[in-house]
Amino acid sequence: MHAPAQPKLLSRINERSVLRTLQSEGPASRAELTRRLGSTAPTVSKAVASLLETGLLEEYDADENGRGRPAKLLRLATQTAQVLGLVIDVEQCRLVTAGLDGALKDETHTAFETPATYDDLLDHVEQHARGLTQTLGVSTLGVGVSIPGLFDYREQKGILSPNVPVTNGRCLGRDLETRLGLPCVVLQEMHALCLAERHYGEAKGLDDFAMLEAGAGVGLGIFSGGQLLTGNSGIAGEIGHIPVDPEGRPCGCGGRGCLETVAGDAALAWEVSQSLGKKVTIEEVVRLAGSGRYQPLGEMDKVLGHLSLAMATIINLMNPSTLFVHTRMFDLADDVFDRLVEQTRRRALAPSFADCRIVQARGSKRQGAVAAMTEYLTDCLVPMLAGHWNGLRHEEHANGAAFPPNKSRIDSPLAAQSR
């Protein structure tokens, strides 16, 4: 026999249901929320009152074109509360703010060159983050972080980042919490892209899909049954370090001829650099192609060939219903995506390919970082018996952000990653 649910727990479950409904279906009146949830008016009113008090919801007047009394609608806090999204990348770090609805406020976007030391990284993030938290009347509820490389969710520590080595062996989330006095959720960048696509892109409502990024590195994220598959400690999906050419060029991981040395944005930039006799970035390659000054046709064919092999392997091995692909190479020409899909079709098993939809990813790492924190804020209302957010805990922070303290472990789409 299970012990009966406690009234406080039931209240938190109701509050979480209200938040989830507003996240997925948008603003609503109390009456409409009651219908959507199939609940009673007193239950919904109690949950709404609590969420308004803690600052996770806002109430506003609907536009009724001046006819009659305007209806009161509820929405996730966007004017009085915000979260920060931080993206750590090879050459640049970016910070942005967003309301709890996840909409990025591009006017607050700030960026800086990725520092050469870890202490400098913390200093720069703290300086820029504090600048974004000074808006009068707006509470900052936390920071979501996208980080490249291998990240151990059990230890909350970077293990190996060939492209941003200053994070190796470092507990970035805990260190930022200490500096900023805000809860911080760190996600490996592939998982951030998965969350971005699931919250704001074409994966919305999908519980099973794969995400392949072919950028500075090549990584794979898998959503299965509504959860990210992350392996024993969170470092699954590092397809970019599968050796494909034993005699190939050195990789940042210490190996030679890894997939990410021959497939993806960085690989294309390297090939074009060899052709031009000077180092160029993928952004410069895109600009050159757009201006017509240089068309990297041979280099593109070579890189797309390797990338299509990776995609065929994923399709054959994982049998995803949808495979999202994230790369700047699609900006080079209108037919790049179609060429990549056709090459993948020729290499994959016909039944597996026929069962998989290949789609250009639209989400960004910034959106993923924001989604991680909004997921955390929503899910930590309810301590679940099964699963937890990588051992993350919510503590009452000194900045005065209104949020119900909950020191229990919590459930989320990331639940399986550290069992």
PEZIJO-V842176 format. One record per residue. RES is the residue in one letter. PHI is phi in whole degrees, -180 to 180 (NA if undefined). BURIAL is + if it has 9 or more other ideal C-beta (glycine too) atoms within 8 Angstrom, else -. Layout:
res:RES phi:PHI burial:BURIAL
res:RES phi:PHI burial:BURIAL
//
This chain:
res:M phi:NA burial:-
res:H phi:-85 burial:-
res:A phi:-65 burial:-
res:P phi:-62 burial:-
res:A phi:-63 burial:-
res:Q phi:-78 burial:-
res:P phi:-55 burial:-
res:K phi:-64 burial:-
res:L phi:-65 burial:+
res:L phi:-61 burial:+
res:S phi:-63 burial:+
res:R phi:-66 burial:+
res:I phi:-62 burial:+
res:N phi:-64 burial:+
res:E phi:-63 burial:+
res:R phi:-63 burial:+
res:S phi:-63 burial:+
res:V phi:-63 burial:+
res:L phi:-61 burial:+
res:R phi:-61 burial:+
res:T phi:-66 burial:+
res:L phi:-68 burial:+
res:Q phi:-63 burial:+
res:S phi:-85 burial:-
res:E phi:-119 burial:-
res:G phi:90 burial:-
res:P phi:-57 burial:-
res:A phi:-158 burial:+
res:S phi:-80 burial:+
res:R phi:-61 burial:+
res:A phi:-64 burial:-
res:E phi:-67 burial:-
res:L phi:-60 burial:+
res:T phi:-60 burial:+
res:R phi:-68 burial:-
res:R phi:-62 burial:+
res:L phi:-85 burial:+
res:G phi:65 burial:-
res:S phi:-112 burial:+
res:T phi:-101 burial:-
res:A phi:-60 burial:+
res:P phi:-62 burial:-
res:T phi:-64 burial:+
res:V phi:-67 burial:+
res:S phi:-61 burial:+
res:K phi:-65 burial:+
res:A phi:-65 burial:+
res:V phi:-63 burial:+
res:A phi:-60 burial:-
res:S phi:-66 burial:+
res:L phi:-70 burial:+
res:L phi:-65 burial:+
res:E phi:-66 burial:-
res:T phi:-83 burial:+
res:G phi:88 burial:+
res:L phi:-86 burial:+
res:L phi:-121 burial:+
res:E phi:-130 burial:+
res:E phi:-117 burial:-
res:Y phi:-147 burial:-
res:D phi:-84 burial:-
res:A phi:-74 burial:+
res:D phi:-79 burial:-
res:E phi:-113 burial:+
res:N phi:55 burial:-
res:G phi:78 burial:-
res:R phi:-97 burial:-
res:G phi:74 burial:-
res:R phi:-77 burial:-
res:P phi:-66 burial:-
res:A phi:-75 burial:-
res:K phi:-91 burial:+
res:L phi:-112 burial:+
res:L phi:-111 burial:+
res:R phi:-147 burial:+
res:L phi:-62 burial:+
res:A phi:-58 burial:+
res:T phi:-127 burial:+
res:Q phi:-97 burial:-
res:T phi:-111 burial:+
res:A phi:-145 burial:+
res:Q phi:-151 burial:+
res:V phi:-126 burial:+
res:L phi:-105 burial:+
res:G phi:-117 burial:+
res:L phi:-117 burial:+
res:V phi:-115 burial:+
res:I phi:-93 burial:+
res:D phi:-134 burial:+
res:V phi:-61 burial:-
res:E phi:-105 burial:-
res:Q phi:-146 burial:+
res:C phi:-110 burial:+
res:R phi:-130 burial:+
res:L phi:-127 burial:+
res:V phi:-147 burial:+
res:T phi:-108 burial:+
res:A phi:-153 burial:+
res:G phi:-73 burial:+
res:L phi:-72 burial:+
res:D phi:-81 burial:+
res:G phi:88 burial:+
res:A phi:-70 burial:-
res:L phi:-71 burial:+
res:K phi:-100 burial:+
res:D phi:-62 burial:-
res:E phi:-68 burial:-
res:T phi:-98 burial:-
res:H phi:-61 burial:+
res:T phi:-138 burial:+
res:A phi:-144 burial:-
res:F phi:-151 burial:+
res:E phi:-64 burial:-
res:T phi:-60 burial:+
res:P phi:-65 burial:+
res:A phi:-86 burial:-
res:T phi:-129 burial:-
res:Y phi:-67 burial:+
res:D phi:-62 burial:-
res:D phi:-65 burial:+
res:L phi:-61 burial:+
res:L phi:-61 burial:+
res:D phi:-61 burial:+
res:H phi:-66 burial:+
res:V phi:-62 burial:+
res:E phi:-61 burial:+
res:Q phi:-61 burial:-
res:H phi:-71 burial:+
res:A phi:-65 burial:+
res:R phi:-63 burial:+
res:G phi:-65 burial:-
res:L phi:-89 burial:+
res:T phi:-105 burial:+
res:Q phi:-94 burial:-
res:T phi:-65 burial:-
res:L phi:-64 burial:-
res:G phi:82 burial:-
res:V phi:-117 burial:+
res:S phi:-89 burial:+
res:T phi:-97 burial:+
res:L phi:-99 burial:+
res:G phi:163 burial:+
res:V phi:-129 burial:+
res:G phi:-101 burial:+
res:V phi:-128 burial:+
res:S phi:-104 burial:+
res:I phi:-133 burial:+
res:P phi:-84 burial:+
res:G phi:88 burial:+
res:L phi:-82 burial:+
res:F phi:-130 burial:+
res:D phi:-86 burial:+
res:Y phi:-71 burial:+
res:R phi:-66 burial:+
res:E phi:-94 burial:-
res:Q phi:55 burial:+
res:K phi:-140 burial:+
res:G phi:-69 burial:+
res:I phi:-102 burial:+
res:L phi:-151 burial:-
res:S phi:-123 burial:+
res:P phi:-57 burial:+
res:N phi:-96 burial:+
res:V phi:-134 burial:+
res:P phi:-67 burial:-
res:V phi:-65 burial:+
res:T phi:-91 burial:+
res:N phi:-63 burial:+
res:G phi:75 burial:-
res:R phi:-109 burial:+
res:C phi:-98 burial:+
res:L phi:-60 burial:+
res:G phi:-62 burial:+
res:R phi:-65 burial:+
res:D phi:-67 burial:+
res:L phi:-70 burial:+
res:E phi:-59 burial:+
res:T phi:-64 burial:-
res:R phi:-70 burial:+
res:L phi:-99 burial:+
res:G phi:67 burial:-
res:L phi:-130 burial:+
res:P phi:-63 burial:+
res:C phi:-135 burial:+
res:V phi:-115 burial:+
res:V phi:-108 burial:+
res:L phi:-124 burial:+
res:Q phi:-62 burial:+
res:E phi:-61 burial:+
res:M phi:-66 burial:+
res:H phi:-69 burial:+
res:A phi:-63 burial:+
res:L phi:-64 burial:+
res:C phi:-61 burial:+
res:L phi:-64 burial:+
res:A phi:-61 burial:+
res:E phi:-69 burial:+
res:R phi:-73 burial:+
res:H phi:-85 burial:+
res:Y phi:-126 burial:+
res:G phi:-115 burial:+
res:E phi:-80 burial:-
res:A phi:-89 burial:+
res:K phi:-60 burial:+
res:G phi:88 burial:-
res:L phi:-90 burial:+
res:D phi:-104 burial:-
res:D phi:-136 burial:+
res:F phi:-165 burial:+
res:A phi:-121 burial:+
res:M phi:-128 burial:+
res:L phi:-114 burial:+
res:E phi:-105 burial:+
res:A phi:-125 burial:+
res:G phi:-116 burial:+
res:A phi:-63 burial:+
res:G phi:-125 burial:+
res:V phi:-123 burial:+
res:G phi:-136 burial:+
res:L phi:-129 burial:+
res:G phi:-121 burial:+
res:I phi:-127 burial:+
res:F phi:-103 burial:+
res:S phi:-138 burial:-
res:G phi:60 burial:-
res:G phi:83 burial:-
res:Q phi:-128 burial:+
res:L phi:-74 burial:+
res:L phi:-90 burial:+
res:T phi:-124 burial:+
res:G phi:83 burial:+
res:N phi:-62 burial:-
res:S phi:-123 burial:+
res:G phi:108 burial:+
res:I phi:-108 burial:+
res:A phi:-70 burial:+
res:G phi:93 burial:+
res:E phi:-82 burial:+
res:I phi:-65 burial:+
res:G phi:-64 burial:+
res:H phi:-108 burial:+
res:I phi:-74 burial:-
res:P phi:-72 burial:+
res:V phi:-115 burial:+
res:D phi:-145 burial:+
res:P phi:-57 burial:-
res:E phi:-102 burial:-
res:G phi:-75 burial:+
res:R phi:-76 burial:-
res:P phi:-62 burial:-
res:C phi:-108 burial:+
res:G phi:-63 burial:-
res:C phi:-79 burial:-
res:G phi:104 burial:-
res:G phi:-88 burial:+
res:R phi:-138 burial:+
res:G phi:69 burial:+
res:C phi:-68 burial:+
res:L phi:-54 burial:+
res:E phi:-71 burial:+
res:T phi:-83 burial:+
res:V phi:-126 burial:+
res:A phi:-133 burial:+
res:G phi:108 burial:+
res:D phi:-60 burial:+
res:A phi:-65 burial:+
res:A phi:-65 burial:+
res:L phi:-64 burial:+
res:A phi:-60 burial:+
res:W phi:-66 burial:+
res:E phi:-62 burial:+
res:V phi:-67 burial:+
res:S phi:-59 burial:+
res:Q phi:-65 burial:-
res:S phi:-69 burial:+
res:L phi:-86 burial:-
res:G phi:78 burial:-
res:K phi:-151 burial:-
res:K phi:-77 burial:-
res:V phi:-132 burial:+
res:T phi:-95 burial:-
res:I phi:-64 burial:+
res:E phi:-63 burial:-
res:E phi:-69 burial:+
res:V phi:-62 burial:+
res:V phi:-62 burial:+
res:R phi:-65 burial:-
res:L phi:-61 burial:+
res:A phi:-67 burial:+
res:G phi:-66 burial:-
res:S phi:-84 burial:-
res:G phi:82 burial:-
res:R phi:-75 burial:-
res:Y phi:-156 burial:-
res:Q phi:-113 burial:-
res:P phi:-81 burial:+
res:L phi:-67 burial:-
res:G phi:-65 burial:-
res:E phi:-64 burial:+
res:M phi:-64 burial:+
res:D phi:-59 burial:-
res:K phi:-63 burial:+
res:V phi:-70 burial:+
res:L phi:-63 burial:+
res:G phi:-61 burial:+
res:H phi:-68 burial:+
res:L phi:-67 burial:+
res:S phi:-66 burial:+
res:L phi:-63 burial:+
res:A phi:-63 burial:+
res:M phi:-67 burial:+
res:A phi:-63 burial:+
res:T phi:-63 burial:+
res:I phi:-62 burial:+
res:I phi:-64 burial:+
res:N phi:-67 burial:+
res:L phi:-81 burial:-
res:M phi:-101 burial:-
res:N phi:51 burial:-
res:P phi:-75 burial:+
res:S phi:-72 burial:-
res:T phi:-139 burial:+
res:L phi:-117 burial:+
res:F phi:-90 burial:+
res:V phi:-124 burial:+
res:H phi:-120 burial:+
res:T phi:-161 burial:+
res:R phi:-73 burial:+
res:M phi:-61 burial:+
res:F phi:-66 burial:+
res:D phi:-82 burial:-
res:L phi:-76 burial:+
res:A phi:-160 burial:-
res:D phi:-66 burial:-
res:D phi:-98 burial:-
res:V phi:-62 burial:+
res:F phi:-62 burial:+
res:D phi:-63 burial:-
res:R phi:-64 burial:+
res:L phi:-65 burial:+
res:V phi:-64 burial:+
res:E phi:-65 burial:-
res:Q phi:-64 burial:+
res:T phi:-65 burial:+
res:R phi:-58 burial:-
res:R phi:-69 burial:-
res:R phi:-99 burial:+
res:A phi:-85 burial:+
res:L phi:-63 burial:-
res:A phi:-57 burial:-
res:P phi:-64 burial:-
res:S phi:-67 burial:+
res:F phi:-64 burial:+
res:A phi:-64 burial:-
res:D phi:-92 burial:-
res:C phi:-126 burial:+
res:R phi:-96 burial:-
res:I phi:-103 burial:+
res:V phi:-136 burial:+
res:Q phi:-71 burial:-
res:A phi:-69 burial:+
res:R phi:-112 burial:-
res:G phi:-72 burial:+
res:S phi:-124 burial:-
res:K phi:-65 burial:+
res:R phi:-62 burial:+
res:Q phi:-64 burial:+
res:G phi:-65 burial:+
res:A phi:-64 burial:+
res:V phi:-65 burial:+
res:A phi:-61 burial:+
res:A phi:-61 burial:+
res:M phi:-74 burial:+
res:T phi:-67 burial:+
res:E phi:-62 burial:+
res:Y phi:-61 burial:+
res:L phi:-62 burial:+
res:T phi:-74 burial:+
res:D phi:-74 burial:+
res:C phi:-76 burial:+
res:L phi:-66 burial:+
res:V phi:-124 burial:+
res:P phi:-73 burial:-
res:M phi:-98 burial:+
res:L phi:-76 burial:-
res:A phi:-104 burial:-
res:G phi:83 burial:+
res:H phi:-164 burial:+
res:W phi:-83 burial:+
res:N phi:54 burial:+
res:G phi:75 burial:+
res:L phi:-66 burial:+
res:R phi:-131 burial:-
res:H phi:-99 burial:+
res:E phi:-122 burial:-
res:E phi:-77 burial:-
res:H phi:-92 burial:-
res:A phi:-79 burial:-
res:N phi:-79 burial:+
res:G phi:86 burial:-
res:A phi:-62 burial:+
res:A phi:-76 burial:-
res:F phi:-161 burial:+
res:P phi:-69 burial:-
res:P phi:-64 burial:-
res:N phi:-153 burial:+
res:K phi:-93 burial:-
res:S phi:-84 burial:-
res:R phi:-70 burial:+
res:I phi:-135 burial:+
res:D phi:-101 burial:+
res:S phi:-171 burial:+
res:P phi:-60 burial:+
res:L phi:-93 burial:+
res:A phi:-59 burial:+
res:A phi:-84 burial:+
res:Q phi:-77 burial:+
res:S phi:-130 burial:+
res:R phi:-73 burial:-
//
